[in-house]
Amino acid sequence: MHLGISTASLHGRLNTEDALKWIGDMGASCAEVFLSSHSEYKRDFLKVLLKAQNNTNIKVSSVHTLNTHFEAQLFSSGRQFDDALAIFDSVLEIAEGLKAQNYVMHGPGIIKYMKYNTDYTFYGERTAFLSELCGRRGVKLTWENVHWAHYNHPDFITRLAQKCPCPVYTTLDIKQAMQSGTDYMEYLQPMQGHLQNVHICDYDHEGMLYMPLKGEFDFDSFFDRLVSFGYQGPVIIEVYNKCYTELKELEACYKKLSEMLEGK
């Protein structure tokens, strides 16, 4: 497994390109690039990221975007779909330029207290279409379990795979599993053969979020389970900047987790 950090963990502290450089300078084995503004979705922003990447030779394992900007419209139609698709294609060009392996997809959000019946046939067809676009760029489309989106229950990926004419890949987020009220193992088991990416954060029994190794989550057992699961991909530290005060705390967290993974 390869331990990395998402630039999202430095959101509000450093610009995306500076966060990528910091992660590389710190010595991380890989990074997830979180693009969070419309200016960052433009093709020209690739030059800025490549400069930061080349200065440290940090490997970019995945690209993530701010869901609310355009991902929901990728599952719409007409001009909404066309405009969202143009943004998506631009983001994929950036991912290709960074040699990223995965694109992390949230998909449309859902409104709390409203009942939704996911149209798995449509989602399967649209997933196949978007996956083909990703594949042309050497990138895998990975669905992330998210408590406020359609993938907020473990059965989603199984039912989607049944309706999708191409392989379906996933990103496991242990924090999001907790926030959906489900043990992460219930998400992990259906991901057999699908898992490409993992997001980690820590939390306690009340749902408060912390830096990894500062809450109540058992990371030692978690890493053992990933090993027994046969997973060999990236494990990305994705925390909110309110989880720590100084950057040295994030660096210390990375080093402790690295030591833990070395014994696996």
C-alpha positions in Angstrom: 0.0 0.0 0.0 1.1 3.6 -0.7 0.4 6.2 2.0 -0.4 9.7 0.7 -2.1 12.9 1.5 -4.9 14.8 -0.2 -4.4 18.5 -1.0 -7.9 18.8 0.4 -6.3 18.3 3.8 -4.6 21.7 3.3 -7.6 23.5 1.9 -7.9 27.0 3.4 -4.2 26.9 4.4 -2.4 26.6 1.0 -3.4 26.9 -2.6 -3.7 23.5 -4.4 -0.4 23.8 -6.2 1.4 24.9 -3.0 -0.3 22.0 -1.1 0.9 19.6 -3.7 4.5 20.9 -3.4 4.3 20.8 0.4 3.2 17.1 0.3 6.1 16.3 -2.0 8.6 18.2 0.0 7.4 16.4 3.1 8.3 13.1 1.6 4.9 11.5 1.0 4.8 8.6 -1.5 1.8 10.0 -3.3 -0.9 12.7 -3.3 -4.5 13.2 -4.3 -5.1 16.5 -6.0 -8.4 18.2 -4.9 -9.5 20.7 -7.5 -12.0 23.0 -5.8 -12.6 26.0 -8.0 -13.7 26.6 -11.6 -10.3 28.2 -12.4 -8.6 25.0 -11.3 -10.7 23.0 -13.7 -9.3 24.8 -16.7 -6.6 23.1 -18.8 -4.1 25.9 -18.2 -4.1 25.0 -14.5 -2.3 21.8 -15.5 0.9 23.8 -16.1 0.8 25.2 -12.6 0.3 21.8 -11.1 3.0 20.2 -13.2 5.5 22.8 -12.0 4.7 22.0 -8.4 4.8 18.2 -9.1 8.1 18.4 -11.1 9.8 20.3 -8.3 9.3 17.4 -5.9 8.6 14.4 -8.2 5.5 13.6 -6.1 3.3 10.9 -7.7 -0.4 11.9 -8.1 -2.5 8.9 -7.5 -6.0 10.5 -8.0 -7.9 13.6 -8.8 -11.0 14.8 -6.9 -13.3 17.8 -7.6 -15.8 19.8 -5.6 -18.9 17.8 -6.1 -21.4 20.7 -6.1 -19.8 22.4 -9.1 -20.7 20.0 -11.9 -20.9 16.3 -10.9 -24.6 16.2 -10.4 -25.1 17.6 -13.9 -23.1 14.8 -15.4 -26.2 12.7 -14.5 -28.6 15.3 -16.1 -29.4 16.1 -19.7 -29.5 18.9 -22.3 -27.3 22.0 -21.7 -26.7 21.1 -18.1 -25.1 17.8 -19.1 -23.2 19.4 -22.0 -21.7 22.1 -19.9 -20.8 19.6 -17.1 -19.2 17.3 -19.6 -17.0 20.1 -20.9 -15.7 20.7 -17.4 -15.3 17.0 -16.8 -13.2 16.6 -20.0 -11.0 19.4 -18.9 -10.5 17.9 -15.5 -9.6 14.5 -17.1 -7.0 16.3 -19.3 -5.4 17.6 -16.0 -5.6 14.1 -14.5 -3.9 12.6 -17.6 -1.2 15.3 -17.5 -0.5 14.5 -13.8 -0.5 10.7 -14.6 -3.2 10.2 -12.1 -4.7 6.7 -11.9 -8.1 7.5 -10.5 -10.9 10.1 -10.6 -13.0 10.1 -7.4 -16.7 10.5 -8.2 -19.4 11.5 -5.7 -22.3 11.9 -8.2 -25.5 13.7 -7.4 -26.3 14.6 -3.9 -29.6 13.8 -2.2 -31.8 16.1 -0.1 -32.2 14.9 3.5 -35.6 13.5 4.5 -36.6 12.9 0.9 -36.9 9.3 -0.3 -34.8 8.5 -3.5 -35.1 5.5 -5.7 -31.9 5.3 -7.7 -32.4 4.4 -11.3 -29.6 1.8 -11.6 -30.1 1.2 -15.3 -29.5 4.9 -16.0 -26.7 5.2 -13.5 -25.1 2.1 -15.0 -25.3 3.5 -18.5 -24.0 6.9 -17.5 -21.2 5.3 -15.4 -20.1 3.3 -18.5 -20.1 6.4 -20.7 -18.1 8.5 -18.2 -15.8 5.5 -17.5 -15.0 5.3 -21.2 -14.0 9.0 -21.2 -11.8 8.4 -18.2 -10.2 5.4 -19.9 -9.2 7.4 -22.9 -7.1 9.5 -20.5 -5.6 6.4 -18.7 -7.8 7.1 -15.6 -10.3 4.9 -13.7 -13.6 6.3 -12.6 -14.0 5.4 -8.9 -17.3 5.8 -7.0 -16.8 7.0 -3.4 -19.2 6.1 -0.7 -20.6 9.4 0.5 -23.3 9.7 3.2 -25.2 12.5 1.4 -25.1 11.0 -2.1 -26.7 7.9 -3.8 -23.7 5.7 -2.7 -24.8 6.0 1.0 -25.5 2.3 1.5 -23.3 -0.7 0.7 -25.7 -2.3 -1.8 -25.3 0.6 -4.2 -22.1 -0.6 -5.8 -23.4 -4.2 -6.2 -26.6 -3.0 -7.9 -24.8 -0.5 -10.1 -22.3 -3.2 -11.2 -25.2 -5.4 -12.3 -26.5 -2.7 -14.6 -23.1 -1.3 -15.8 -21.7 -2.9 -19.0 -18.1 -2.1 -17.9 -16.1 -2.7 -14.7 -17.1 -0.4 -11.8 -14.4 0.8 -9.4 -14.6 2.3 -6.0 -13.0 4.6 -3.4 -13.6 3.6 0.3 -14.0 6.5 2.7 -14.1 5.3 6.3 -15.3 8.6 7.7 -18.2 8.7 5.2 -19.1 5.1 6.2 -19.4 6.2 9.8 -21.4 9.3 8.9 -23.9 7.0 6.9 -24.3 5.0 10.1 -22.7 1.9 8.7 -19.6 -0.1 9.6 -16.9 0.4 7.0 -16.6 -3.4 6.6 -20.1 -3.5 5.2 -18.9 -1.2 2.4 -15.5 -3.0 2.0 -16.9 -6.5 1.4 -18.9 -5.6 -1.8 -15.9 -3.7 -3.1 -14.0 -6.9 -3.6 -12.4 -6.6 -7.0 -13.5 -3.0 -7.3 -11.4 -1.1 -4.7 -8.8 1.4 -6.2 -8.5 4.1 -3.6 -8.9 4.6 0.2 -9.6 7.8 2.2 -8.8 7.9 5.9 -9.7 10.2 8.8 -10.3 9.5 12.4 -13.4 9.9 14.6 -14.9 9.1 17.9 -18.2 7.5 19.0 -20.0 10.8 18.9 -18.9 11.4 15.2 -16.4 14.1 15.9 -13.6 14.1 13.4 -9.8 14.0 14.2 -6.5 13.5 12.7 -5.7 9.8 12.2 -4.5 8.2 15.4 -6.1 11.0 17.5 -9.6 9.5 17.6 -11.0 6.0 18.4 -10.6 4.3 15.0 -8.4 1.2 15.0 -6.0 1.8 12.1 -3.8 -1.2 12.9 -6.7 -3.6 12.4 -7.9 -1.6 9.4 -4.6 -2.0 7.6 -4.5 -5.7 8.5 -7.9 -6.0 6.9 -6.8 -4.2 3.8 -3.9 -6.6 3.5 -6.1 -9.6 3.9 -8.4 -8.1 1.3 -5.5 -8.1 -1.1 -5.5 -4.3 -1.4 -2.2 -2.8 -2.6 -3.3 0.7 -3.7 -3.1 4.2 -2.3 -4.3 5.1 1.2 -4.9 8.8 1.3 -5.1 11.0 4.4 -8.1 13.2 3.8 -8.9 15.4 6.8 -10.5 18.8 7.3 -8.1 21.6 8.2 -10.0 22.1 11.5 -8.6 18.7 12.6 -5.2 20.2 13.2 -3.5 23.5 14.1 -0.1 23.4 12.5 1.2 21.6 9.4 3.8 19.8 11.5 0.9 17.8 13.0 -0.1 16.5 9.5 3.5 15.6 8.9 3.8 13.8 12.2 0.6 11.9 11.4 2.0 10.8 8.1 5.2 9.5 9.6 3.4 7.5 12.3 1.1 5.9 9.8 4.0 5.1 7.5 5.7 3.3 10.3 2.6 1.4 11.0 2.2 0.3 7.4 5.9 -0.7 7.1 5.1 -3.7 9.3 2.3 -4.9 7.1 
